[in-house]
Amino acid sequence: MKIVLAQHKDLEDIVDIYNQAIRVGHCTADTEPFSTKQRMAWFEHHHAEKFPLLVAKDDNELLGYLTLSPYREGRKAVQRTAEISYYIHYQHHRKGVASDLMRHALDLCPSLRIKHLIAILVGGNQGSIGLLEKYGFERWGCFPEIVEFGEDRMDHLYYGLSLKD
């Protein structure tokens, strides 16, 4: 497996993986699948020099992806903080893909001048919570029961990590 920067040719697979999480439910606050066209601006907003979109590949198969995105974009006081998100194809869960992506992203943060990472997730996502805690993230906040999936109410959790200079 190798971790590389995403290219335009990867977008369809990236969207498929995200839509898979939407269909499973309770993994993201999005509830309707996206088309590749709908995700084009999002994709192009991730620039390698500040907010990369990383993909994990085995041969030519895309196994998962991780993004570093602006947190509260345009607000100078938090410009060294990024939001981290990751999604893994369900056939490749529990194979170390997310860990490899996370290690790679953490290694990049100093060169990107990122000092803090924030992960925002739906409560009950034990897989993500376990991964975040494995890498030193701590629960920094909770918005109780604001995520609504029909009759189900779930917390919106904020996990954070302060990186060493």
N, C-alpha and C positions, 0 to 999 in steps of 0.2 A: 504494500500500500504506500502511496505517496501523497503528500499534501502539497497542492499547488494553488496558484491564483486561478479563480474561475475565468473562463473565456465565454464569449457570446454563445458558442456552440454548446455550452453546458446548461444554458438557461432552461431549456425544456426539461431536462432531468431534475434540476433544482426545483422547478415549479411542481413537477410530479411528486417529489418527496414532500414538499410543503402541503400539497393537496392531500396526500396520504394522511398527514397529521390532522388535517381538518376533518377528513372523513371519519377517522377513528374517534375524534372528539376529545374534549377536555385536555388537549395538548397546547392549544393556542386559542386566543379569544376570537380569532376569525372563524366564521361559521359557513362561509360560502367559498367554494373553490375558485381559484384564479386561472385565467388564461395566461399563456406566455406573453402575449401582447400587453396584458394588464400589469405584468411585473417588469417590463422593460425599463421604465424610469427608475424603479427601485434598484434594479441591477446596475444601471449606469451611475447611480449615486454612490456606489461603493468603489472608491479609488484605492489602488494599491498603496499609494504613498501616505494615506491617512486612515481610511476605513475599508480595509480589504474584505473581499468575499473569498473564503478559502474552500476548496473542495478536496475531499478524500477520494482517491481513485485507485482501483486495482485493475491493471491493464487499462481498458477503456471504459470500465464500468464506474459510474459515479455512485459512491457508497453513502455519502452524506456531505453536509456543508456547514460552515460556520461564518457568521458575519460579525464584524465590528462596525457599529453604526454610531452616528452622533447622538449624544444624550442632550436633550434640550437645545437643539441646534440654534446657533446664532447667539447664544448667551455666553459671553466671554468668560465669566467666572467659573464655568464648568466645561471649558473647552478641552481639558485634559482628562475628561471622563468619557467613556464609551459604553454603549449597550452591547452586550454580547448575546448572540442567539445561535442556536445550532439545531439541526434536524438530521436524523439518520434514517435511511431507508429501512423499513421494518424487517426486511430479510437480513439486515446486517446489525441489528441491535445486539448488544452484549458481546461484541467481538473486538472491542477496543477502539472503534472508529472515533467515537466522541472524545475519548481520552487523547488520542493522537491529535485530533483537531485542537483540543483545548491546550495541550502542551505547546503546539506550534504557535497558536495565537498568543499565549502568555510570553513566549520567547520573542515575539514581534513587538510587544507593547513598548519596551524602552525606545526602540528606534522610531516608533510612531508618536512618541511623546505622550503616551497614555499612562496616567498615574492611577486611575480608578476604573474598575469595571462594574457594571450593574447588569444583572440578569433579572428579567421580569417574567414571571411564570405563573401559570394557573396552579392554585393549591391542589395538592393530591398527586402531583406529578413526581412520584417518588424516584423515578429514574433520574430526572434532571436534578432534583435536590441532592441525591447521592453523588452525582458527578460534581456538582458545584462544591459540596462540602469536602469531597476528596481533594480538591485543588485549593482549599483554604477560604472559599467564599463563606460568608456568614449571613444569616437572615437579618436584614437591615430594616425591613418594614413589611406591613401586612395591611391590605385594605380588605376588611372582612366582608365576604359574601357579595362582592360587587360584580362578579363574573356570573352571567346568567346563561345557562343552556336549558332553555325551556323552563321546566319547574326546578331544575337543579341550580343551586347557588353555591358558588365556590369563592374562596379567597383569591386575591391577586397578591402575589408575594414578590418582594424585592430582595434579592441577594446581592451582596457587594463584596468586593475585594480591593484593598488598597495595596498597590504594588510598590516595591522598594525602588528608590531612585537609582 
